[in-house]
């Protein structure tokens, strides 16, 4: 009856994460029957938008065999600096224009990472740790450290835009914001790049083996450079969405979100050694992390245990596949 399923379906990370999500939702629904409602689902979707966009970028880096911890600093830098620039030069700026400005800022900062990693050959973790501090320090020193609540009117208009809204029979309000379309666009665009272009195949090949990729004619340097520029652009988009939806440009926001984003990607099956990662797994990982972050209290677990829970999930998400791989290698030997 399940012959149409892939042979490894039941052991894939995606399947395991989906099972954990269903188990968690079942426990939460038993604890509070109001958990599994359209209001909760819309709240979880809203919370998934920014972390989802950042996770797509982080997945791309892991697939290419690198690691990036600077994307939150890029997101905040792009969001805050584009907001300050718009308020100074063109307060009535349309929101699509300010979004483009933030994406360009993000891509430019990502290009700095790409230059040091692709063309100078420096370790990805060291470079992005360094730029994380540089970008955040430069922002707070030279651009501004004050929270800006008086945003351009168009950003507030964007935050109020919804695809759908309504009220449940119990009187609870729900809405699906425009920003959800941005996440959908990022997923579709990244899927197209990875699955339908030679560039995507090159990214997977580099993650598998840089030397092998170089021997078959792949331009390793420019492919790596593209990855970090693209990730920077996604961070810029995530940052401006975060500022718009939150209706505040806060230079201190998103600090520490790196752990949750990387956890989501790893839980989704992306390998830290590179060469493998799927958008399906990444989105399932995002869903699990968001559910954990927003719903622990429902099942009676204090929110102070949030970091502990995410840490356990990371250990399981990396440990179980590693154990399975080691066991398979031992049996093959």
Residue frames as qw, qx, qy, qz and C-alpha x, y, z in Angstrom:
[[0.000, 0.884, 0.467, 0.000, 0.00, 0.00, 0.00],
 [0.198, -0.917, 0.132, 0.321, 2.99, 2.28, 0.51],
 [0.790, 0.093, 0.371, 0.480, 5.01, 1.02, -2.47],
 [0.368, 0.812, 0.200, 0.407, 4.77, 4.47, -4.05],
 [0.354, -0.925, 0.134, 0.023, 6.70, 6.00, -1.15],
 [0.398, 0.684, -0.581, 0.193, 10.51, 6.31, -1.34],
 [0.794, -0.087, -0.576, 0.173, 12.31, 3.50, 0.47],
 [0.419, -0.013, -0.490, 0.764, 13.83, 5.85, 3.03],
 [0.237, -0.632, -0.286, -0.680, 10.60, 7.82, 3.59],
 [0.687, -0.653, -0.296, -0.118, 10.07, 6.69, 7.19],
 [0.739, -0.359, -0.115, 0.559, 13.66, 7.45, 8.20],
 [0.344, 0.548, 0.117, 0.753, 14.01, 10.87, 6.57],
 [0.187, -0.148, -0.411, 0.880, 14.43, 13.92, 8.78],
 [0.314, -0.144, -0.239, -0.908, 11.41, 15.50, 7.11],
 [0.638, -0.319, -0.631, -0.306, 9.19, 12.58, 8.13],
 [0.526, -0.266, -0.623, 0.514, 10.54, 12.51, 11.68],
 [0.048, -0.048, -0.195, 0.978, 10.06, 16.28, 12.12],
 [0.465, -0.229, -0.397, -0.758, 6.53, 16.08, 10.72],
 [0.645, -0.327, -0.691, 0.003, 5.80, 13.32, 13.23],
 [0.363, -0.212, -0.492, 0.763, 7.15, 15.41, 16.12],
 [0.174, -0.093, -0.076, -0.977, 5.02, 18.37, 14.99],
 [0.596, -0.305, -0.535, -0.516, 1.88, 16.22, 14.94],
 [0.604, -0.300, -0.662, 0.326, 2.72, 14.77, 18.36],
 [0.196, -0.099, -0.315, 0.923, 3.32, 18.22, 19.83],
 [0.350, -0.170, -0.242, -0.889, 0.06, 19.53, 18.34],
 [0.635, -0.329, -0.665, -0.214, -1.81, 16.51, 19.74],
 [0.487, -0.289, -0.584, 0.582, -0.42, 17.07, 23.25],
 [0.025, -0.034, -0.110, 0.993, -1.12, 20.81, 23.05],
 [0.460, -0.247, -0.436, -0.733, -4.68, 20.19, 21.83],
 [0.620, -0.376, -0.684, 0.073, -5.34, 17.74, 24.66],
 [0.362, -0.243, -0.432, 0.790, -3.98, 20.31, 27.14],
 [0.179, 0.490, 0.184, -0.833, -6.01, 23.13, 25.56],
 [0.520, 0.470, 0.702, 0.125, -8.71, 22.31, 22.96],
 [0.253, 0.927, 0.122, -0.250, -8.47, 25.90, 21.71],
 [0.413, -0.534, 0.509, 0.534, -4.91, 25.28, 20.47],
 [0.326, 0.084, 0.770, 0.542, -5.80, 23.77, 17.10],
 [0.287, 0.794, 0.459, -0.277, -7.87, 26.66, 15.76],
 [0.543, 0.664, 0.222, 0.463, -7.52, 28.97, 12.79],
 [0.181, -0.969, 0.096, -0.140, -6.55, 31.76, 15.20],
 [0.688, -0.555, 0.408, 0.229, -3.59, 29.77, 16.51],
 [0.763, 0.258, 0.417, 0.421, -2.59, 28.68, 13.01],
 [0.316, 0.869, 0.127, 0.357, -2.64, 32.30, 11.74],
 [0.381, -0.891, 0.246, -0.012, -0.57, 33.41, 14.76],
 [0.774, -0.290, 0.464, 0.319, 1.99, 30.65, 14.10],
 [0.643, 0.551, 0.334, 0.414, 2.12, 31.56, 10.40],
 [0.040, 0.976, -0.032, 0.211, 2.74, 35.21, 11.28],
 [0.545, -0.738, 0.388, 0.092, 5.57, 34.16, 13.61],
 [0.836, 0.003, 0.455, 0.308, 7.07, 31.94, 10.89],
 [0.535, 0.834, 0.112, 0.078, 7.52, 34.59, 8.19],
 [0.030, 0.908, -0.415, 0.054, 10.77, 36.25, 9.28],
 [0.552, -0.455, 0.699, 0.023, 12.41, 33.11, 10.66],
 [0.822, 0.338, 0.457, 0.029, 11.29, 31.22, 7.53],
 [0.503, 0.855, -0.100, 0.080, 12.94, 33.68, 5.13],
 [0.155, -0.791, 0.586, -0.079, 16.14, 33.65, 7.18],
 [0.746, -0.195, 0.636, -0.039, 16.06, 29.84, 7.34],
 [0.803, 0.568, 0.175, 0.043, 15.89, 29.55, 3.55],
 [0.283, 0.871, -0.372, 0.149, 19.09, 31.60, 3.35],
 [0.440, -0.593, 0.658, -0.149, 20.78, 29.61, 6.11],
 [0.886, 0.118, 0.446, -0.049, 19.86, 26.38, 4.33],
 [0.670, 0.734, -0.079, 0.085, 21.48, 27.60, 1.12],
 [0.007, -0.808, 0.561, -0.179, 24.72, 28.32, 2.99],
 [0.658, -0.330, 0.661, -0.146, 24.73, 24.90, 4.65],
 [0.879, 0.401, 0.256, -0.036, 24.04, 23.19, 1.32],
 [0.512, 0.802, -0.262, 0.162, 27.09, 24.97, -0.14],
 [0.824, -0.002, -0.383, 0.419, 29.24, 23.62, 2.69],
 [0.201, 0.382, -0.304, 0.849, 29.51, 26.83, 4.71],
 [0.334, -0.634, -0.650, 0.255, 27.88, 28.38, 7.74],
 [0.087, 0.500, 0.066, 0.859, 26.64, 31.92, 8.31],
 [0.351, -0.551, -0.643, 0.401, 25.87, 33.48, 11.70],
 [0.161, -0.203, -0.034, 0.965, 25.81, 37.10, 10.52],
 [0.024, -0.432, -0.676, -0.597, 22.42, 37.11, 8.78],
 [0.261, -0.782, -0.547, 0.146, 20.55, 38.61, 11.75],
 [0.318, -0.568, 0.016, 0.759, 23.03, 41.48, 11.94],
 [0.138, 0.063, 0.570, 0.808, 22.61, 42.02, 8.20],
 [0.120, -0.625, -0.727, -0.257, 18.82, 41.97, 8.58],
 [0.291, -0.796, -0.361, 0.389, 18.82, 44.58, 11.34],
 [0.312, -0.382, 0.242, 0.835, 21.44, 46.76, 9.62],
 [0.084, 0.239, 0.658, 0.710, 19.50, 46.75, 6.34],
 [0.187, -0.713, -0.668, -0.097, 16.16, 47.39, 8.03],
 [0.331, -0.758, -0.256, 0.500, 17.33, 50.19, 10.30],
 [0.292, -0.332, 0.310, 0.842, 19.57, 51.99, 7.81],
 [0.059, 0.348, 0.679, 0.644, 16.94, 51.89, 5.04],
 [0.219, -0.784, -0.579, 0.049, 14.35, 53.24, 7.47],
 [0.336, -0.670, -0.050, 0.660, 16.62, 56.09, 8.58],
 [0.251, -0.077, 0.511, 0.819, 17.54, 56.86, 4.96],
 [0.018, -0.549, -0.716, -0.431, 13.88, 56.94, 3.91],
 [0.265, -0.820, -0.442, 0.250, 12.82, 59.17, 6.80],
 [0.352, -0.548, 0.123, 0.749, 15.65, 61.56, 6.00],
 [0.120, -0.145, 0.564, 0.804, 15.31, 61.77, 2.22],
 [0.404, -0.132, -0.554, -0.716, 11.77, 60.65, 1.31],
 [0.307, -0.049, 0.721, -0.619, 9.34, 60.18, 4.24],
 [0.726, 0.295, 0.203, -0.587, 6.44, 59.35, 1.87],
 [0.136, 0.401, -0.847, -0.321, 8.40, 56.61, 0.13],
 [0.856, -0.005, -0.230, -0.463, 6.24, 53.70, -1.17],
 [0.745, -0.447, 0.481, -0.115, 6.82, 50.47, 0.72],
 [0.937, 0.283, 0.123, 0.163, 8.02, 48.47, -2.35],
 [0.417, 0.788, -0.272, 0.363, 10.83, 51.00, -2.81],
 [0.343, -0.712, 0.514, -0.333, 11.99, 50.85, 0.80],
 [0.935, -0.116, 0.329, -0.059, 11.85, 47.04, 0.58],
 [0.797, 0.538, -0.057, 0.269, 14.13, 47.14, -2.47],
 [0.075, 0.827, -0.402, 0.386, 16.52, 49.48, -0.65],
 [0.660, -0.521, 0.484, -0.245, 16.70, 47.10, 2.31],
 [0.962, 0.157, 0.214, 0.070, 17.30, 44.12, 0.01],
 [0.579, 0.714, -0.201, 0.340, 20.11, 46.01, -1.76],
 [0.249, -0.764, 0.481, -0.351, 21.69, 46.91, 1.59],
 [0.855, -0.274, 0.417, -0.142, 21.49, 43.26, 2.63],
 [0.896, 0.403, 0.063, 0.175, 22.99, 42.04, -0.65],
 [0.300, 0.816, -0.343, 0.355, 25.87, 44.52, -0.31],
 [0.464, -0.628, 0.547, -0.302, 26.65, 43.31, 3.21],
 [0.945, 0.009, 0.324, -0.048, 26.37, 39.70, 2.05],
 [0.708, 0.658, -0.155, 0.205, 28.86, 40.53, -0.70],
 [0.098, -0.786, 0.540, -0.285, 31.39, 41.47, 1.98],
 [0.770, -0.273, 0.556, -0.154, 31.04, 37.97, 3.46],
 [0.893, 0.410, 0.186, 0.018, 31.24, 36.50, -0.03],
 [0.395, 0.830, -0.356, 0.166, 34.43, 38.38, -0.90],
 [0.275, -0.650, 0.667, -0.239, 36.33, 37.17, 2.17],
 [0.783, -0.086, 0.592, -0.174, 35.04, 33.60, 1.86],
 [0.839, 0.488, 0.240, 0.002, 35.01, 33.01, -1.89],
 [0.548, 0.784, -0.170, 0.237, 37.97, 35.09, -3.08],
 [0.040, -0.735, 0.586, -0.339, 40.25, 35.12, -0.02],
 [0.708, 0.043, -0.705, -0.009, 39.41, 31.58, 1.08],
 [0.116, -0.339, 0.626, -0.693, 38.82, 32.40, 4.75],
 [0.101, -0.235, -0.953, 0.159, 36.78, 30.03, 6.98],
 [0.234, -0.552, -0.513, -0.615, 33.05, 30.75, 6.79],
 [0.547, -0.673, -0.482, 0.128, 32.40, 30.64, 10.54],
 [0.496, -0.345, -0.117, 0.788, 35.30, 32.98, 11.35],
 [0.110, 0.218, 0.331, 0.912, 34.31, 35.48, 8.66],
 [0.340, -0.590, -0.511, -0.524, 30.63, 35.61, 9.60],
 [0.570, -0.603, -0.424, 0.363, 31.39, 35.81, 13.32],
 [0.391, -0.197, 0.011, 0.899, 33.61, 38.78, 12.55],
 [0.059, -0.296, -0.398, -0.866, 31.13, 40.54, 10.29],
 [0.424, -0.642, -0.634, -0.076, 28.36, 39.87, 12.81],
 [0.463, -0.596, -0.272, 0.597, 30.21, 42.06, 15.30],
 [0.265, -0.078, 0.252, 0.927, 31.32, 44.60, 12.70],
 [0.125, -0.468, -0.582, -0.654, 27.87, 45.14, 11.17],
 [0.443, -0.724, -0.528, 0.021, 26.16, 45.42, 14.54],
 [0.490, -0.495, -0.145, 0.702, 28.87, 47.66, 15.98],
 [0.196, 0.093, 0.345, 0.913, 28.91, 49.94, 12.92],
 [0.223, -0.616, -0.607, -0.450, 25.13, 50.27, 13.06],
 [0.493, -0.740, -0.413, 0.197, 25.05, 51.23, 16.73],
 [0.497, -0.403, 0.006, 0.769, 28.06, 53.57, 16.46],
 [0.160, -0.135, 0.349, 0.914, 27.47, 55.46, 13.23],
 [0.177, -0.348, -0.656, -0.646, 23.86, 55.03, 12.08],
 [0.466, -0.451, 0.059, -0.759, 21.82, 54.98, 15.26],
 [0.242, -0.009, -0.921, 0.304, 20.89, 53.14, 18.42],
 [0.359, 0.115, 0.406, -0.832, 17.45, 54.63, 19.11],
 [0.280, 0.375, 0.883, 0.042, 14.25, 52.70, 18.50],
 [0.170, 0.095, -0.268, -0.943, 12.21, 54.38, 15.78],
 [0.281, 0.403, 0.831, -0.260, 8.45, 54.02, 16.18],
 [0.374, 0.727, 0.117, -0.563, 7.52, 56.83, 13.77],
 [0.538, -0.004, 0.706, 0.461, 8.05, 54.77, 10.61],
 [0.151, 0.112, -0.467, -0.864, 7.30, 55.91, 7.05],
 [0.643, 0.139, 0.270, -0.703, 3.49, 55.73, 6.56],
 [0.723, 0.313, -0.488, -0.376, 3.85, 53.14, 3.79],
 [0.283, 0.220, -0.899, 0.251, 5.56, 50.71, 6.19],
 [0.339, 0.079, 0.651, -0.674, 2.63, 51.02, 8.57],
 [0.701, 0.300, -0.116, -0.637, 0.26, 50.51, 5.63],
 [0.545, 0.298, -0.775, -0.121, 2.11, 47.31, 4.74],
 [0.015, 0.101, -0.876, 0.471, 1.78, 46.03, 8.32],
 [0.506, 0.209, 0.439, -0.712, -2.00, 46.52, 8.13],
 [0.586, 0.327, -0.481, -0.564, -2.37, 44.73, 4.79],
 [0.551, -0.125, 0.795, -0.220, -3.91, 41.26, 4.97],
 [0.174, 0.059, -0.847, -0.499, -4.70, 38.50, 2.50],
 [0.521, -0.442, -0.646, -0.341, -7.61, 37.31, 4.61],
 [0.047, -0.185, 0.598, -0.779, -9.15, 38.13, 7.94],
 [0.573, -0.385, -0.549, -0.470, -12.14, 37.09, 9.99],
 [0.364, -0.395, 0.551, -0.638, -13.59, 36.23, 13.37],
 [0.256, -0.035, -0.966, -0.021, -14.28, 32.74, 14.66],
 [0.505, -0.551, -0.552, -0.370, -17.55, 31.66, 16.24],
 [0.617, -0.484, -0.442, 0.437, -15.90, 32.08, 19.62],
 [0.045, -0.992, -0.111, 0.034, -15.17, 35.72, 18.79],
 [0.604, -0.498, 0.327, 0.530, -11.42, 35.32, 18.22],
 [0.418, 0.848, -0.139, -0.295, -9.87, 37.43, 15.46],
 [0.747, -0.146, 0.485, 0.430, -7.48, 35.97, 12.89],
 [0.423, 0.858, -0.105, -0.272, -5.66, 37.35, 9.86],
 [0.833, 0.052, 0.301, 0.460, -3.10, 36.31, 7.26],
 [0.073, -0.831, 0.102, 0.542, -0.76, 39.23, 6.47],
 [0.614, 0.761, -0.176, -0.116, 0.66, 40.27, 3.12],
 [0.125, -0.724, 0.678, 0.012, 4.09, 39.33, 4.43],
 [0.776, -0.043, 0.625, -0.068, 3.15, 35.65, 4.03],
 [0.747, 0.658, 0.093, -0.021, 3.36, 36.20, 0.25],
 [0.128, 0.845, -0.518, 0.035, 6.99, 37.31, 0.68],
 [0.528, -0.370, 0.760, -0.078, 7.82, 33.99, 2.34],
 [0.809, 0.361, 0.456, -0.080, 6.02, 32.11, -0.44],
 [0.513, 0.841, -0.171, -0.033, 7.92, 34.11, -3.08],
 [0.131, -0.727, 0.673, -0.043, 11.28, 33.34, -1.42],
 [0.694, -0.110, 0.706, -0.085, 10.47, 29.62, -1.24],
 [0.771, 0.565, 0.291, -0.048, 9.41, 29.44, -4.91],
 [0.333, 0.883, -0.330, -0.004, 12.40, 31.49, -6.13],
 [0.291, -0.607, 0.737, -0.056, 14.90, 29.43, -4.11],
 [0.786, 0.112, 0.602, -0.086, 13.29, 26.17, -5.26],
 [0.684, 0.726, 0.053, -0.042, 13.63, 27.31, -8.86],
 [0.114, 0.839, -0.531, 0.031, 17.29, 28.24, -8.38],
 [0.451, -0.433, 0.773, -0.107, 18.18, 24.97, -6.66],
 [0.685, 0.156, 0.707, -0.082, 16.17, 22.57, -8.81],
 [0.639, 0.684, 0.352, -0.001, 15.90, 24.18, -12.23],
 [0.281, 0.925, -0.255, 0.008, 19.21, 25.95, -12.82],
 [0.791, 0.296, -0.378, 0.380, 22.83, 24.97, -13.28],
 [0.021, -0.615, 0.414, -0.671, 23.64, 27.40, -10.47],
 [0.764, -0.412, 0.203, -0.453, 21.60, 25.32, -8.05],
 [0.983, 0.069, -0.139, 0.097, 23.34, 22.13, -9.09],
 [0.489, 0.541, -0.393, 0.560, 26.65, 23.90, -8.63],
 [0.369, -0.615, 0.353, -0.601, 25.73, 24.89, -5.07],
 [0.940, -0.238, 0.132, -0.205, 24.95, 21.26, -4.18],
 [0.872, 0.333, -0.219, 0.284, 28.14, 20.08, -5.92],
 [0.186, 0.653, -0.428, 0.597, 30.33, 22.52, -3.99],
 [0.619, -0.512, 0.332, -0.494, 28.77, 21.36, -0.74],
 [0.999, -0.014, -0.002, -0.040, 29.52, 17.76, -1.64],
 [0.774, -0.237, 0.200, 0.553, 33.15, 18.35, -2.60],
 [0.094, 0.894, -0.110, -0.423, 34.82, 21.59, -3.61],
 [0.231, -0.473, 0.715, 0.460, 37.62, 19.83, -5.43],
 [0.401, 0.290, 0.845, 0.201, 35.27, 17.57, -7.37],
 [0.283, 0.851, 0.380, -0.224, 33.13, 20.57, -8.30],
 [0.030, -0.808, 0.345, 0.476, 36.21, 22.43, -9.52],
 [0.351, -0.212, 0.821, 0.397, 37.34, 19.46, -11.64],
 [0.367, 0.498, 0.767, 0.167, 34.04, 19.30, -13.52],
 [0.262, 0.373, 0.328, 0.827, 34.31, 22.97, -14.43],
 [0.267, -0.843, -0.465, -0.051, 32.17, 24.69, -11.82],
 [0.221, 0.589, -0.206, 0.750, 33.26, 28.24, -10.99],
 [0.547, -0.415, -0.643, 0.338, 33.52, 27.69, -7.25],
 [0.246, -0.152, -0.255, 0.923, 34.42, 31.26, -6.29],
 [0.255, -0.120, -0.224, -0.933, 31.56, 32.98, -8.09],
 [0.570, -0.376, -0.674, -0.282, 29.06, 30.35, -6.94],
 [0.488, -0.379, -0.572, 0.539, 30.09, 30.84, -3.31],
 [0.079, -0.058, -0.060, 0.993, 29.97, 34.60, -3.79],
 [0.396, -0.300, -0.485, -0.720, 26.41, 34.35, -5.15],
 [0.548, -0.415, -0.721, 0.085, 25.32, 32.29, -2.13],
 [0.358, -0.381, -0.437, 0.732, 26.36, 34.96, 0.37],
 [0.100, -0.016, -0.177, -0.979, 24.97, 37.83, -1.71],
 [0.472, -0.332, -0.640, -0.507, 21.65, 35.97, -2.01],
 [0.517, -0.439, -0.661, 0.321, 21.56, 35.21, 1.70],
 [0.195, -0.213, -0.215, 0.933, 22.28, 38.87, 2.44],
 [0.265, -0.162, -0.384, -0.869, 19.42, 39.93, 0.16],
 [0.549, -0.429, -0.690, -0.196, 17.03, 37.55, 1.93],
 [0.432, -0.369, -0.521, 0.637, 18.20, 38.91, 5.29],
 [0.003, -0.036, 0.034, 0.999, 17.49, 42.45, 4.08],
 [0.447, -0.300, -0.543, -0.644, 13.97, 41.39, 3.08],
 [0.578, -0.424, -0.681, 0.149, 13.37, 39.61, 6.38],
 [0.326, -0.211, -0.363, 0.847, 14.64, 42.62, 8.31],
 [0.175, -0.069, -0.138, -0.972, 12.37, 45.19, 6.64],
 [0.560, -0.362, -0.623, -0.409, 9.37, 42.86, 7.03],
 [0.534, -0.350, -0.628, 0.445, 10.22, 42.44, 10.71],
 [0.141, -0.143, -0.204, 0.958, 10.39, 46.22, 11.18],
 [0.322, -0.172, -0.373, -0.853, 7.19, 46.85, 9.22],
 [0.600, -0.380, -0.668, -0.222, 5.07, 44.18, 10.89],
 [0.527, -0.390, -0.535, 0.533, 6.41, 45.11, 14.33],
 [0.024, 0.917, 0.253, 0.306, 5.90, 48.81, 13.47],
 [0.410, -0.877, 0.217, 0.125, 9.26, 49.69, 14.95],
 [0.688, 0.562, -0.363, 0.283, 12.84, 49.94, 13.69],
 [0.674, -0.703, 0.218, -0.059, 14.78, 48.51, 16.60],
 [0.413, 0.687, -0.594, 0.064, 18.58, 48.16, 16.20],
 [0.255, -0.397, 0.819, -0.325, 18.61, 45.63, 19.03],
 [0.852, 0.111, 0.214, -0.465, 16.00, 43.29, 17.54],
 [0.898, 0.342, -0.256, -0.103, 16.60, 39.78, 16.20],
 [0.043, 0.641, -0.722, 0.257, 19.65, 39.36, 18.47],
 [0.395, -0.228, 0.844, -0.283, 20.08, 35.68, 19.27],
 [0.806, 0.324, 0.157, -0.470, 17.69, 34.45, 16.57],
 [0.361, 0.559, -0.716, -0.212, 20.62, 32.76, 14.80],
 [0.214, -0.180, 0.934, -0.223, 20.29, 29.70, 17.05],
 [0.610, 0.341, 0.549, -0.459, 16.62, 29.20, 16.26],
 [0.602, 0.643, -0.224, -0.417, 17.14, 29.65, 12.52],
 [0.252, 0.494, -0.829, -0.076, 20.08, 27.25, 12.29],
 [0.377, -0.034, 0.856, -0.353, 18.20, 24.80, 14.52],
 [0.695, 0.449, 0.266, -0.495, 15.25, 24.85, 12.12],
 [0.551, 0.627, -0.474, -0.280, 17.50, 24.16, 9.13],
 [0.049, 0.384, -0.914, 0.120, 19.40, 21.36, 10.86],
 [0.521, 0.118, 0.716, -0.449, 16.19, 19.76, 12.11],
 [0.701, 0.538, 0.037, -0.466, 14.94, 19.85, 8.53],
 [0.946, 0.120, 0.262, 0.151, 17.79, 17.59, 7.49],
 [0.428, 0.848, -0.262, 0.167, 20.44, 19.99, 6.13],
 [0.898, -0.169, -0.148, 0.379, 23.89, 18.58, 6.82],
 [0.293, -0.907, 0.137, 0.270, 26.51, 20.71, 8.50],
 [0.558, -0.296, 0.562, 0.534, 29.12, 19.18, 6.19],
 [0.273, 0.507, -0.290, -0.764, 27.21, 20.42, 3.14],
 [0.092, 0.132, -0.876, -0.454, 25.76, 18.88, 0.02],
 [0.221, -0.418, -0.862, -0.183, 22.24, 18.21, 1.28],
 [0.088, 0.301, 0.451, -0.835, 19.22, 20.22, 2.33],
 [0.029, 0.474, 0.757, 0.450, 15.60, 20.60, 1.25],
 [0.198, -0.289, 0.006, -0.937, 13.11, 23.46, 1.40],
 [0.699, -0.396, -0.462, -0.375, 10.43, 21.05, 2.63],
 [0.714, -0.257, -0.505, 0.411, 12.58, 19.97, 5.54],
 [0.245, 0.125, -0.221, 0.936, 13.57, 23.56, 6.30],
 [0.400, -0.374, -0.163, -0.821, 9.94, 24.73, 6.46],
 [0.779, -0.390, -0.480, -0.103, 9.03, 21.77, 8.68],
 [0.592, -0.102, -0.428, 0.675, 11.94, 22.69, 10.94],
 [0.038, -0.262, 0.060, -0.962, 10.72, 26.30, 11.05],
 [0.615, -0.433, -0.362, -0.551, 7.22, 25.11, 11.93],
 [0.769, -0.316, -0.509, 0.224, 8.56, 22.97, 14.79],
 [0.409, 0.009, -0.317, 0.856, 10.75, 25.76, 16.20],
 [0.226, -0.328, -0.088, -0.913, 7.92, 28.31, 16.00],
 [0.714, -0.435, -0.446, -0.320, 5.49, 25.92, 17.69],
 [0.694, -0.231, -0.474, 0.490, 8.03, 25.29, 20.45],
 [0.242, 0.122, -0.179, 0.946, 8.71, 29.01, 20.90],
 [0.317, -0.250, -0.102, -0.909, 5.06, 30.03, 21.00],
 [0.751, -0.271, -0.337, -0.499, 3.23, 27.12, 22.58],
 [0.418, 0.140, -0.805, 0.398, 5.29, 25.63, 25.41],
 [0.234, -0.121, 0.494, -0.829, 3.09, 27.30, 28.00],
 [0.723, -0.031, -0.240, -0.647, 0.03, 25.52, 26.55],
 [0.842, -0.029, -0.537, -0.027, 1.38, 22.09, 27.52],
 [0.699, -0.711, -0.073, -0.028, 2.54, 23.29, 30.92],
 [0.781, -0.023, -0.042, 0.623, 6.24, 23.88, 30.22],
 [0.177, -0.856, -0.078, 0.480, 7.60, 27.27, 31.42],
 [0.576, 0.811, -0.002, 0.104, 8.86, 29.48, 28.58],
 [0.239, -0.832, 0.499, 0.046, 12.18, 29.76, 30.43],
 [0.712, -0.163, 0.666, 0.148, 12.84, 26.21, 29.16],
 [0.656, 0.719, 0.055, -0.223, 12.56, 27.38, 25.55],
 [0.231, 0.772, -0.587, -0.078, 16.32, 27.49, 24.92],
 [0.428, -0.310, 0.842, -0.112, 16.79, 24.11, 26.61],
 [0.748, 0.365, 0.509, -0.218, 14.09, 22.57, 24.43],
 [0.576, 0.785, -0.169, -0.152, 15.58, 24.02, 21.23],
 [0.045, -0.675, 0.736, 0.000, 19.05, 22.81, 22.28],
 [0.606, -0.057, 0.780, -0.144, 17.69, 19.28, 22.81],
 [0.735, 0.590, 0.265, -0.204, 16.03, 19.39, 19.40],
 [0.337, 0.814, -0.458, -0.123, 19.33, 20.43, 17.79],
 [0.281, -0.461, 0.840, -0.055, 21.16, 17.54, 19.45],
 [0.684, 0.215, 0.677, -0.166, 18.49, 15.09, 18.32],
 [0.620, 0.745, 0.065, -0.240, 18.33, 16.60, 14.83],
 [0.308, 0.753, -0.579, -0.052, 22.07, 16.22, 14.32],
 [0.350, -0.417, 0.818, -0.184, 22.70, 13.18, 16.49],
 [0.784, 0.204, 0.524, -0.262, 20.09, 10.80, 15.07],
 [0.730, 0.665, -0.111, -0.109, 21.15, 11.21, 11.41],
 [0.126, 0.723, -0.673, 0.097, 24.83, 10.94, 12.41],
 [0.549, -0.245, 0.762, -0.239, 24.12, 7.74, 14.34],
 [0.833, 0.394, 0.320, -0.220, 22.16, 6.29, 11.42],
 [0.542, 0.764, -0.346, -0.050, 24.96, 7.16, 8.98],
 [0.116, -0.602, 0.774, -0.159, 27.58, 5.60, 11.25],
 [0.693, -0.025, 0.673, -0.257, 25.50, 2.46, 11.68],
 [0.796, 0.568, 0.095, -0.186, 24.91, 2.18, 7.93],
 [0.337, 0.763, -0.551, 0.021, 28.64, 2.57, 7.27],
 [0.366, -0.423, 0.803, -0.208, 29.43, -0.14, 9.83],
 [0.797, 0.208, 0.512, -0.241, 26.93, -2.54, 8.25],
 [0.679, 0.710, -0.142, -0.123, 28.32, -1.83, 4.77],
 [0.101, 0.714, -0.687, 0.090, 31.83, -2.50, 6.00]]
